[in-house]
Amino acid sequence: MGKGKNLLMTEVLKHVTFGQPDMRTWIFSSVDNCHYNYNSRYLFEYVKEKVKEVTPYFVINDERLRKELSDRYGEDYFIETNTAAGIKKVLSAGVWFTSAGLPVYGTKLKKDRLIINLWHGVPLKKIALMDPNLNKWSRLYFKKIFSENYSCIVTTSQSLVPVMARSFCVPEKKIKIWGQPRNDRIFAHTDRAAYLEKIYGKLPEYDTSVLYAPTFRDYGPTRLFPFSDYDKAALEEFLEKNKMLLFIRTHIKEKSAANAYLTERVRYLGEEMAEDVTGVLGIFDQLITDYSSIYIDYLLTGKPLIFLPYDKEKYLEGRGMNFNYDEVTPGPKPETMGEFLGEIKAFKDGKDAWEKERKRVNEILNQVTHPCCEEICSHVLNAAREMEKRGHRRDKER
């Protein structure tokens, strides 16, 4: 079902679905209601295991994925909103969480319920209504269907409150510094060898792993290893000598572009292997990126960063940034292959000239530096109880 049809059905059904929404039924959703990822996934999994007074559901409209998840976690947890019955089920719930969009589309949906936007990262780049590429009609749709429906929007630090408020055109009081549920996994131990072996089988001997995660460009393909002196054989020799593995993670649309760079020690780690890599960032010893906000999550590990902003002027001109790029990217920016390998080797050898800068930026962007799922649930449960009481009072007054 398309968003337009879903909106029309929701507008009709919300008027024929009577009764106070159940504040102990929580709905979770993510991108286009077809993905099991981002903050919604991690909070859902926490609620399912830890918050026994709540019944959680996750909206998955992709039938194949819904069956796969039902087989893994139990069929009672995964629902659809492609039918009137599915939409009614969502409308009967008193709490909704999303990382992008909504579980159903409509206007004035937050009446008698809580709709919490967990979002899916720190807005280093301009997002939502601040995106200069958004046209007038898209802005109007976004405000009516999304911004006006959110009870609150979650972020990670005080410095981001005005940014998020402007991005969603909501009062600053609606922005809550509660952290990102997906980052709870960063603070938990993941067995690196077991995780990687499950994906790749036997790997060459290594003691250091590096993740290379460039961002997606709207205007053209991403240049991997953007050095005029790039040498595939030299990189492989360097990695072998230093017992390192390097994992490339591009946008799913650019998967084939990585093939030319793959070797025994340069592997591809795509979405089909790890849909949301944030939860396992802790297994990597270094991160290489350009403009992706993944590095802000990685700051929580305290480990080194390398940046390759080879097209900075063009990228910033097209999308824009909420911060001065150079002031919030605490890591070297090598321009040649030699410099690049030198920085990786220096970090491996413990020669870290950027540690203080990483701490400074982390304090600006990551105010929540501990697991946050429990606290988020506590906030929402308290708000749900208050809303429930108000509903009961209204019923008595009728």
N, C-alpha and C positions, 0 to 999 in steps of 0.2 A: 504494500500500500504506500502510495506517495504521501509526501507531507501535506499537500493540499487536501487530499481526500481525508487524511487523518484529522486535519484541523476541522473540516466540516462535520465529521462524525463526532468529534469530541465536543464541539459547540452544541450539537443536538443532545448528546448523551448526558452532558453535565447538568442539563435542566430536567432530566427524567431519572437521574440517579439521586434518590432521596436519602436523608439521614446524615448524621455527623460522620465524617471520614474517620476511620479507625487509626488512632495515633500509635497503635502498636504494630501496624503493618507498614513496613518501610520498602519503598521501591527504589531500585538503583538502575541507572542507565549510563551509556557512554555514547561514543560517536555514532550518529545516525541510527542508534538503537540496534546496531549490527555487530558491535565489537565488545569484547570482554577485556577491558583494559583501563589504564589510567587510575586515578584515585578512587573512582567508583568501585572498581574490582577489589582493591585492597581493603576498603572499608567494609564492603559487602562480606568478604571472607572473614573479617574480624567479627562482625555482627553475628554471622551464622554460627561461629564457634563460641563466642564469649557473651553475647547479650541474649540470654534465654527468654527474656520477657517480650522480645520482638520477633515477628515473623518477617524475614527478608525475602524479596523477590528481585531478580535481575531481568530486565527486558532485553531479549535477544530475538530480533525478527528474522535473522538468518537461520533457516530451518536446520541446515547441516550443523552449524555451530551450536545451536540450541540442543540438538540431540547429543552432540559430542560432550557438551558441558553437563547435560542431564545424566549421561552415562558415568561421568566422572564424579559429580557431586551429589547427584540425586535429582530426579525429575521434578520434585516438588518446588524447586527454587527458581526455575527458569520459565518465563512467560513471554507472550507476544502481545503486540498492540496492533496487529494487522486486522483484527476482527472487532466487532462491537463488544463481544464478551471480554476480550483482552483489554479494551479501552475502559470498560466498566470496572474491571478489577483494579486498574491503576487509579481510577477516579475514587474508588472506595477507600484508598489508602490515605493516611493522614500525613505521611512524611515521604518526600521524594529527594533523592540525591542524584546529581548528574555531574559528569565531568565535561560534557559538551552537549548543548541542546536541552531537550526535555524528553521524558518517556512518552508523552503524548503532546500534541500541539493544540494550543487554544489561547483564549484571552481570559484574564481574571481568574486564573486557576489557583492562586495562592489563598483565596478565601477559605477559611476553616482548615488550612493545612500549611505545613512548612515545606518550602522548596529550597533546597540548599545546593548552590553551585560550588562544587569542590574544585573546579577548574583542573587543568592538567599541566601546570608548570608555572614558573616565574616569568612574568612578561618583560623579558629583556627587549623583545621587539614590540612594536605597536600592534595591539590586538583589538578584536571586536570593533567597537564604534570609533576607535582611534586609527584603525587601518585606513590609510589614505586611498586605497583601491576599492573601498566599499561604495557602491552607488547610492543614490537617494532612496530608492525603493527598498533596497536591502537594509538600509539604516532604519527605515520606518518599520519594516517587518521585524528586525532584530529587537527594537525597543518594545514593540507591542507583545511579541510572542515570548521573548526571552527576558529582557531587563525588567519589565513590569511584573513578571511572574516570580522573580526570585525573592525569597524572604531574606536571604543573605548570600554573600559570596565570600569564599574562604581564600586567604592568602598566607604568606609566611613571615612578613615583617611590617613594622610601622611605616617604613619608607615606601612600601608598595601600596599602602592604603589609598593615597590620592590617585595613584596610577590606575588602580583597579576601579575606583569610583568614576574616573573620567572615561575609562574604557567601556564601562557598562552603563554610563549615564545614570548612576544611582547615588544617593547620599553616602557620605563616608561612614556613617553609623551602620550601614548595611555590610560593610567589609569587616570580616572577622579574622583575627590573627590566630588561626587554629592549626596551621601547618598542613602538610600533605600526607595523607595516609600511606601512599606508596613508599614514602621515605622510611617508614617503620622497618622495612626490609633491609635498608642500609645499615641499621643498627643491629640487625640480627646476623648471626653467622651463617654463611652459605658455603658448603664444601665445594670449592672451585673445581678440583679434579673430578669429582663425581658429576657436577653440573655439566662441564665441558665434554666429558667422556660420553654422557648420555646423548649429546648432540652429534659429536664427531667420531665417536669411537676412540681408538688409540691415537694419541697425538705424539709428536716428537718431544723429546725431553725438554723441559722448560722450568724456570723458576720465577719468571716475570711475564705478566700478561698485560697487553696494552689494547685499549678500545679506541678505534678511530670512527667517530660519529659526526660526519658533516651534516649540515642542514640542507633542506631542499630549496632549490632556486626556482622561482616562477618563470624566469626569463631564459633559462637554458640549462644544459646538463652541468652537474657538479664536476669540477676537475679534481680528481683524486691525486694525492701527492703532487701538488701544483708547483713543481720545480723544473726549471729548464734542464737541470743536470740529473733528473730522475733516472735511476738505474735499477731495474728490477732485480738483476742478479746480485748487485752490490747490497741491496736491502736484505735479500735472503741470506747472504753471507754474514751480514752484520747480526741479524737475528739469531742465526745458528751459533755464531761465535759467542754471543752473549746469553744464550739459552732463553730466548724470548719468543713469544707468540704475539702476533698483531691481528686483531679482529676488526674487519671493516663492517660498519653498519650504515648503509645508505637508506634513503627512502625506498619503499617497496617498488616505486615506479622506475627506480634507477638500479635495480638489482643486476641487470645484465651488464651495466657499465663497470661493475666491479670485477667481472670475470678476467679481464686482461691483467689484473694485478695480483691474482691469487697464486699462491705457491704452497709449498709444504708448511711454511710457517706464517703465511698470510692467509687467513681464512675469512669466509663471509659469515656474518651473524645477522641474518635477516629476520623480518617480522614473523615469517612462517616457522622460525626456530625459537624465537623468543619475542612474543608480541610486544611485551613491555619490558625493556631491558633495565629500566630504572631500579626495579626490585633487586637486581643482582649487580649493581654498580660496584659494590664492595669487593667483588672478586677480581677487579682490575687494579693494577698497580699504577697505571698512568692513563689519562684520558686526552685524546686529541680531538679537537673540534674547531668550529669557526664562529657561528652565531647561534648555535643551538643552546637553548636554556638547560639542556641536560647537564652542562658543566656546573650550574648553580646547585643542582642536587648533589653532584659529585663533590662539591666543596665540603659537604658534611663528612666526607671520609678523611679529609685532611691531606689527601694525596696530590701529587703533581699534575699540572695541566699544561698542554701545549696548544697554541692557537695558530690556525692557518687561514687568515682572512685575506686571501689573495685578491678578492674582488670587493673589498670593503666599500669603496666609494659607490660602486654600482648597486650593491646590495642595500646599503643604507638609504640611497636615493629612492629606491623603489618601495621600500617597506617602512623605513624609519625606526629609530630606537627610542626607548624611554629613558635611557641613560647614555652618558658619554662612553662609547665602546671601550676606549683604551683605559678608562678609569675603573672599569669593572671586569676586566679580563686579566686576572693575575697569573700571567704565565708568559714564557718567551714566544716570539712570533718569527720563527726562522723563515728565511726566504730562499735558501738553497738546500739541496739534499745533504750536503756536508754539515750545515748548521743544524738541520733537523736531526740527523743521527747523533750529532754531538750533544744536543739537548737531552735526547732520550738516554744516552749513555751517562750523562752527568747525573740525571735523576736516579738512574739505577744504582749508581755508585754513592748515592747519598749526598751529592753536592747540590743542595737545594737553596737557591738564592731567592726564591719566591714565597717561602713559607709565611713570612710576615704579611705580605700582600694578600695572600689567600685568606688569612685570618681576618684581615681588615674587611675584605669584600664579603666574606661569610657573615660577619657581624651586621653588615648593611642589609643583606638579602635573606638571610636565614636566621630569623629570631627564634624560631622553634627548632631546637637542636636535640630533641629527644623524641621517642615514639609518641604519636599524638592520637591514635585511634580511640583509646580509652577516654581521653579528655573530650574529643569531639562528640562521642556518644553521650557523655555526661551532659554536655551543653544542650544537645538536641532532646534528650529525654526530659530535662527540666523544662525546656520550652514547650515540649509536647504536652506535658502535664498541665502547664498553665493554660494552654490553648484548650485542652480538654475541659478544664474547670469552667472557662468562659462559655464554652458550648453548652455545658450542663446548666449554667445560670440562665442562658438565653432560653433554653427549653422550658425551664420552670416559669419564666416570665410570660410565656406564650399562653 
